[in-house]
Amino acid sequence: MAGARTWIGALLSAVVLSACDMTISGENTTLDITVHDGDFFRIQEFTTPAGVSVWLVEEPSIPIVSLRMSWQVGAMSDPDGQEGLGEMVAYMMNEGAGDLNSRAFFERMEELNMSFGCQAGAGVTYCSASMLSQTLDDGFELIGTAFSHPRFDDGPVERFLREQRVWLESSRTDPDYLSTVAREAALYPDHPVVREVSEESLSRLTGALGQAYKDEMMSRDGVLVTVVGDVDAETLAQQIDRAVSGLVQAGPDIDIAPVEFAEAAASPIIVDLPLAQSLIEFTAPSVAPEHPDFLTLQVMNYVFGGGGYNARLNQKLRVEEGLTYGVYAGVYGGQYLRMISGSGQTKNASAGVFIEGIKQQLQTMVDCGVTETELSDVKAYLTGSYALSFDTNAKIAERMMDIRLDGRPPEYFETRNQRINAVTLEDVNRVAAEYMSPERFTFVVVGQPEGLAGSDQLD
């Protein structure tokens, strides 16, 4: 507990890291390490002898090591007609390897008190693991076996396909899924991010295809690694190189441009679904995380719709008017999809009033901006609560990977609060006027709403 308190206390400070170079010599190798040393984290940045780029935070107070690995290849890169193949590869990575079938693989993880699994997103594939520092050798050996000799046995493959078919069936009546599909069709129908798994694509997937495609997804040159825990840099470098030795050296070059939004729909898009309530989603284009306005937008949005119960949207539409149990908005800066988006549910009879209420709050943000008191409160919360996102090794490793994929330097952790505190009222109100006009937003309604004459309806 004392170690945890030390970490939390350090997180509350915002001190710029100093970077210095150091060299660690081992029995068989020499590592050149850049140390980003600050009150937040002490991040050791290095490249292993096999060429793997690593960020490490040594934390010896708890005998646990958590790591996250990523490759910038995801579902958007699946072969045409084989949508779902990348997700199948990720699913199968802990479903048996080498001499261990699926059950034996999980039993081995239990013996080692470790976890390991992978997940394929639209543009990135992740693998994560946590293990005890005293079983590091065995843990990384198991991961290495999964990378070099995944089995793709018929049983787990068939289970994956069954689960996908169940998901396909349930998605037909899932309001969130249907609103996403309608938004994609209206705003960026031709971008690879909209590619969907289908019954036809699932029928083409086989274990043999997965075995071959694994080499397209996972390579030594393409992997990024973040690690937090009870391990030193030299030991970690040796373990990582051993684990990835069974991967191919280089994967394919992926060149996919970010989403470009079409003009906003002039009227709400309705997806008919027999529900007691309508789900209403509203979306407008935003900017990349490295854009100067991105952090200011996040600060502004916390006042508008990101601040939970006390956000303006929720106070007006829930507390004052009783139209919903909750409504929110967020600013999203993904690698390919950057947007301001929010949603809420209301009775079908009040759907029109609910949409008008959202538009009024958007226009008020444009016309009046935020107040000095609101800005001060938001800054205090966003900076003061930042530490709560880093209460486990796994969360820290995950957040470091997010920063890496965004193209930000290790110093971001120390400068983030400083940058929030540097946001001025003029900055916030400028981005509010530029990005929050109701005319920029496309509204999608899933349900059987009333009071929306003239809207576009989708089957």
C-alpha atoms as one frame of an Amber mdcrd trajectory, in Angstrom:
protein
   0.000   0.000   0.000   2.849   2.382   0.709   4.130   1.879  -2.838   0.676
   2.580  -4.234   0.359   5.781  -2.211   3.724   6.912  -3.515   2.574   6.382
  -7.074  -0.710   8.238  -6.569   1.054  11.127  -4.922   3.494  11.347  -7.804
   0.700  11.338 -10.338  -0.755  14.512  -8.895   2.315  16.487  -9.874   2.960
  17.828 -13.355   6.697  18.080 -13.811   8.361  17.962 -17.221  10.509  14.853
 -17.617  14.170  15.139 -18.318  15.560  12.669 -20.823  18.979  11.150 -20.453
  20.812   8.334 -22.168  22.319   5.387 -20.383  23.856   2.101 -21.413  23.220
  -1.235 -19.724  25.603  -4.055 -20.553  24.539  -7.620 -20.143  26.171 -10.971
 -20.657  25.271 -11.109 -24.350  24.091  -7.636 -25.290  24.276  -3.925 -24.637
  21.120  -1.819 -24.461  21.035   1.875 -25.251  18.286   3.257 -23.032  16.755
   6.705 -23.027  15.355   7.398 -19.569  12.470   9.838 -19.247  12.716  10.575
 -15.551   9.952  12.575 -13.913   7.614  12.647 -10.960   4.933  10.837 -12.935
   6.726   7.814 -14.389  10.308   6.813 -14.989   9.991   5.456 -18.517  12.892
   3.531 -20.006  12.767   3.625 -23.805  14.905   1.157 -25.737  15.090  -1.179
 -28.701  15.869  -4.848 -28.119  18.656  -6.611 -30.063  15.935  -8.109 -32.296
  14.665  -4.618 -33.107  11.551  -4.430 -30.893  10.694  -0.958 -29.582   9.878
  -0.998 -25.844   8.723   1.429 -23.153   9.299   0.081 -19.640   8.254   1.364
 -16.224  10.047  -0.647 -13.541   7.855  -1.123 -10.471   9.453  -3.642  -8.082
   7.080  -3.050  -5.156   4.619  -5.662  -6.465   5.931  -8.919  -8.028   3.767
  -8.617 -11.154   4.689  -7.816 -14.757   2.053  -6.522 -17.187   2.691  -5.979
 -20.859   0.845  -4.834 -23.928   1.902  -5.471 -27.504   0.389  -3.938 -30.619
   0.582  -4.124 -34.380  -1.022  -1.461 -36.568  -2.957  -4.019 -38.582  -6.627
  -4.608 -37.841  -9.999  -5.628 -39.227  -9.848  -2.989 -41.951  -7.014  -4.986
 -43.543  -8.880  -8.307 -43.716  -8.824  -9.821 -47.223 -11.881  -8.987 -49.313
 -14.624 -11.504 -48.715 -12.919 -12.798 -45.550 -14.068 -10.157 -43.090 -13.625
 -11.499 -39.571 -10.355 -13.297 -40.353  -8.219 -10.936 -38.263 -10.590 -11.264
 -35.331 -10.400 -15.040 -35.652  -6.592 -14.930 -35.541  -6.657 -12.827 -32.374
  -9.257 -15.133 -30.787  -7.156 -18.210 -31.495  -3.909 -16.948 -29.991  -4.708
 -18.432 -26.561  -6.747 -21.387 -27.848  -3.852 -23.801 -27.983  -0.251 -23.736
 -29.168   2.520 -26.245 -29.717   1.738 -29.452 -27.811  -0.996 -27.771 -25.757
  -4.583 -27.892 -26.949  -7.031 -25.201 -25.880  -7.828 -26.708 -22.493  -4.190
 -27.517 -21.736  -3.138 -23.986 -22.698  -5.600 -22.441 -20.233  -4.573 -24.929
 -17.548  -0.957 -23.922 -18.087  -1.874 -20.254 -17.673  -3.657 -21.130 -14.423
  -0.578 -23.004 -13.171   1.511 -19.902 -13.854  -1.101 -17.502 -12.440  -0.899
 -15.551 -15.684  -3.258 -14.167 -18.294  -2.695 -13.795 -22.024  -5.022 -12.890
 -24.855  -5.300 -10.869 -28.050  -7.903  -8.649 -29.669  -8.266  -7.207 -33.157
  -9.690  -3.709 -33.510 -10.435  -1.813 -36.695  -6.869  -0.636 -37.210  -4.806
  -2.212 -34.425  -4.275  -5.711 -33.044  -3.350  -6.042 -29.363  -1.982  -8.798
 -27.177  -1.873  -8.345 -23.400  -0.421 -10.428 -20.605   0.128 -10.290 -16.857
   2.285 -12.680 -14.888   4.260 -13.067 -11.700   7.849 -11.902 -11.902   9.072
 -15.225 -10.478   7.484 -17.126 -13.394   8.686 -14.712 -16.084  10.643 -17.354
 -17.998   7.715 -19.758 -18.205   5.238 -16.989 -18.976   7.196 -15.577 -21.900
   7.883 -19.091 -23.147   4.130 -19.727 -23.322   3.592 -16.452 -25.188   6.402
 -17.340 -27.574   4.807 -20.713 -28.279   1.499 -18.995 -29.033   3.223 -16.667
 -31.488   5.294 -19.347 -33.201   2.987 -22.386 -33.185  -0.707 -21.444 -32.713
  -2.816 -24.531 -33.365  -6.076 -23.297 -34.931  -7.740 -26.583 -33.988 -11.165
 -27.307 -35.456 -13.005 -27.122 -32.122 -11.989 -23.562 -31.154 -12.381 -22.366
 -34.763 -15.928 -23.718 -34.879 -16.660 -22.122 -31.497 -15.432 -18.761 -32.771
 -17.657 -19.027 -35.847 -20.684 -19.987 -33.710 -20.123 -16.992 -31.433 -19.822
 -14.699 -34.445 -23.087 -15.998 -35.896 -24.834 -15.445 -32.575 -23.478 -11.890
 -32.549 -24.675 -11.328 -36.127 -28.169 -12.439 -35.174 -28.319 -10.297 -32.029
 -26.928  -7.230 -33.831 -30.077  -7.034 -35.981 -31.976  -5.740 -32.965 -29.133
  -3.896 -31.214 -29.883  -0.139 -31.280 -26.246   0.864 -30.754 -25.063  -1.319
 -33.618 -27.832  -0.145 -35.937 -27.138   3.513 -35.194 -23.441   2.972 -35.959
 -24.240   1.316 -39.295 -26.605   4.147 -40.236 -24.038   6.796 -39.288 -21.341
   5.064 -41.325 -23.605   4.779 -44.355 -24.457   8.478 -44.172 -21.054   9.996
 -43.403 -18.234   7.734 -44.648 -19.726   4.796 -46.567 -16.629   3.992 -48.642
 -13.970   3.952 -45.926 -12.540   0.547 -44.896 -13.526   1.218 -41.269 -17.131
   0.341 -42.191 -16.304  -3.199 -43.310 -18.579  -5.697 -41.613 -18.476  -9.386
 -40.850 -21.253 -11.258 -42.647 -22.577 -14.797 -42.834 -20.959 -15.059 -46.259
 -17.533 -13.974 -45.013 -17.725 -16.289 -41.990 -18.538 -19.235 -44.251 -15.185
 -18.753 -45.988 -13.022 -18.720 -42.851 -10.899 -21.757 -41.992  -8.122 -22.573
 -39.571  -5.667 -22.826 -42.455  -6.519 -19.295 -43.590  -5.997 -18.097 -40.025
  -2.614 -19.786 -39.753  -1.428 -18.050 -42.912  -2.935 -14.659 -42.059  -1.289
 -14.560 -38.631   1.977 -13.727 -40.383   0.269 -10.790 -42.114  -0.903  -9.404
 -38.773   2.014 -10.021 -36.425   5.674  -9.353 -37.218   8.827  -8.470 -35.306
   9.328  -5.206 -37.193   5.752  -4.064 -36.636   5.339  -4.696 -32.915   5.311
  -2.032 -30.218   5.631  -3.068 -26.559   4.839  -1.374 -23.251   5.628  -3.040
 -19.922   5.068  -2.147 -16.271   6.256  -4.211 -13.356   8.979  -6.036 -11.501
  11.515  -6.558 -14.291  14.684  -4.778 -15.410  15.380  -3.639 -18.957  17.996
  -6.230 -19.828  15.926  -9.162 -18.594  12.868  -7.821 -20.378  14.721  -7.352
 -23.668  15.873 -10.966 -23.590  12.375 -12.252 -22.774  10.694 -10.180 -25.497
  13.180 -11.261 -28.152  12.651 -14.875 -27.160   8.862 -14.488 -27.343   8.799
 -12.830 -30.785  11.503 -15.005 -32.340   8.827 -17.157 -33.996   7.180 -14.199
 -35.732   8.028 -13.245 -39.294  10.500 -10.381 -39.614   8.296  -7.943 -41.533
   4.596  -7.567 -42.214   2.743  -5.700 -44.955   2.803  -1.933 -45.317  -0.580
  -0.527 -44.318  -1.559   2.837 -45.786  -5.127   3.797 -44.903  -6.131   7.443
 -44.751  -8.263   8.803 -41.890 -12.010   9.090 -42.383 -13.255  12.133 -44.244
 -16.825  12.992 -43.282 -19.508  13.783 -45.829 -21.773  16.756 -45.228 -24.096
  16.359 -42.278 -27.561  15.007 -42.994 -30.103  17.814 -43.182 -32.675  15.891
 -41.148 -32.516  12.996 -38.679 -31.968   9.516 -40.112 -34.490   7.045 -38.719
 -33.856   3.320 -38.358 -37.184   1.627 -37.658 -37.047  -0.760 -34.708 -40.015
  -1.643 -32.466 -38.826  -0.300 -29.103 -40.511   1.586 -26.275 -37.763   4.188
 -26.454 -35.722   5.738 -29.243 -31.940   5.790 -29.177 -30.659   9.097 -30.524
 -27.051   9.514 -31.628 -25.486  12.760 -32.851 -22.090  12.998 -34.553 -19.799
  15.591 -36.137 -16.197  15.466 -37.384 -13.381  16.298 -34.978  -9.567  16.427
 -35.197  -6.582  14.145 -34.578  -5.050  13.923 -31.074  -1.964  15.851 -32.208
  -4.074  18.783 -33.419  -3.744  21.899 -31.211  -7.522  22.000 -30.700  -7.949
  18.395 -29.535  -7.265  18.834 -25.828  -9.228  22.101 -25.773 -12.185  20.271
 -27.319 -12.015  17.665 -24.574 -12.046  20.382 -21.918 -14.994  22.133 -23.564
 -16.911  18.887 -24.012 -16.632  18.042 -20.335 -18.835  21.058 -19.669 -21.161
  20.226 -22.557 -21.737  16.490 -22.283 -18.737  14.575 -20.944 -19.023  15.489
 -17.293 -21.659  12.961 -16.332 -24.544  14.064 -14.148 -23.441  17.704 -13.950
 -22.802  18.230 -17.673 -25.083  20.729 -19.378 -26.807  18.157 -21.571 -27.713
  15.943 -18.645 -28.756  18.820 -16.397 -31.077  20.259 -19.033 -32.572  17.142
 -20.605 -32.673  14.855 -17.569 -32.770  16.959 -14.428 -34.826  19.904 -15.671
 -37.010  18.380 -18.402 -37.146  14.687 -17.444 -36.721  13.497 -21.020 -34.065
  10.843 -20.404 -32.222   8.835 -17.781 -28.953  10.104 -19.198 -27.305  11.729
 -22.202 -23.598  12.170 -22.868 -21.088  13.344 -25.471 -17.419  12.549 -26.097
 -14.502  13.674 -28.244 -12.794  10.728 -29.938  -9.387  10.891 -31.617  -8.767
   7.475 -33.098  -6.131   6.724 -35.673  -8.738   6.692 -38.426 -11.994   7.979
 -36.953 -12.019  11.394 -35.232 -15.404  12.649 -34.099 -17.542  14.422 -31.537
 -20.367  12.047 -30.745 -23.014  11.521 -28.120 -26.250   9.687 -27.472 -29.196
   9.250 -25.173 -32.550   7.475 -25.021 -36.004   8.968 -24.674 -39.625   7.915
 -25.149 -40.692   7.652 -28.777 -43.234  10.406 -28.187 -40.559  12.845 -27.013
 -37.903  12.084 -29.646 -38.483  15.315 -31.547 -38.357  17.414 -28.388 -35.223
  15.576 -27.259 -33.384  16.312 -30.514 -34.400  19.960 -30.360 -33.089  20.107
 -26.814 -29.695  18.775 -27.903 -29.572  21.274 -30.756 -30.424  24.125 -28.391
 -27.578  23.146 -26.077 -25.205  22.955 -29.042 -26.262  26.425 -30.179 -25.915
  27.805 -26.660 -22.360  26.479 -26.583 -21.665  28.242 -29.885 -23.275  31.531
 -28.846 -22.294  31.771 -25.203 -19.418  29.339 -24.643 -18.535  28.308 -21.106
 -18.109  30.409 -17.995 -14.921  31.031 -16.059 -16.325  29.037 -13.142 -17.180
  26.057 -15.367 -13.705  26.102 -16.877 -12.051  26.266 -13.471 -14.119  23.348
 -12.173 -13.356  21.226 -15.246  -9.626  21.858 -14.989  -9.626  20.893 -11.328
 -11.452  17.644 -12.039  -9.537  16.603 -15.150  -6.140  17.211 -13.582  -7.023
  15.911 -10.117  -8.648  12.691 -11.317  -5.969  11.790 -13.864  -4.119   9.624
 -11.348  -7.140   7.358 -10.916  -6.602   5.988 -14.430  -3.314   4.409 -13.380
  -4.044   2.271 -10.341  -2.750  -1.029 -11.784   0.255  -2.115 -13.812  -2.027
  -3.289 -16.617  -3.782   0.082 -16.865  -0.466   1.915 -17.018   0.816  -0.392
 -19.758  -2.416   0.090 -21.704  -2.303   3.853 -21.389   1.345   3.965 -22.452
   0.388   2.002 -25.563  -2.425   4.454 -26.319   0.102   7.289 -26.144   2.501
   5.438 -28.417  -0.173   4.730 -31.021  -1.206   8.391 -30.956   2.389   9.279
 -31.822   2.960  11.183 -28.578   6.251  11.177 -26.646   6.751   9.784 -23.125
   6.734  13.373 -21.845   2.988  13.527 -22.521   2.215  12.015 -19.121   3.965
  14.880 -17.355   2.824  17.713 -19.620  -0.818  16.709 -20.006  -2.019  18.449
 -16.822   0.103  21.484 -17.588  -1.499  21.752 -21.011  -4.989  21.492 -19.525
  -4.226  24.223 -17.010  -2.899  26.372 -19.864  -6.227  26.267 -21.740  -7.855
  29.701 -21.611 -11.494  30.715 -21.661 -10.839  32.281 -25.051  -9.466  28.944
 -26.343 -12.493  26.982 -25.154 -15.044  29.404 -26.520 -13.246  29.603 -29.852
 -13.411  25.815 -30.389 -17.012  25.757 -29.145 -17.978  28.268 -31.828 -15.995
  26.422 -34.502 -16.942  22.793 -33.822 -20.308  22.714 -32.023 -22.716  24.274
 -34.515 -25.855  22.077 -34.754 -25.545  22.130 -38.550 -22.304  20.105 -38.316
 -24.063  17.197 -36.581 -25.840  14.224 -38.113 -28.625  12.771 -35.974 -29.530
   9.067 -36.140 -32.630   7.741 -34.398 -33.248   4.036 -33.784 -36.780   3.220
 -32.684 -40.218   4.428 -33.703 -39.931   8.136 -32.947 -42.696  10.673 -33.129
 -42.511  14.330 -34.103 -39.814  13.953 -36.756 -41.634  14.746 -39.990 -39.402
  14.985 -43.049 -36.742  12.671 -41.702 -34.912  10.084 -43.778 -35.961   6.533
 -42.878 -33.815   3.407 -43.265 -35.073  -0.161 -43.149
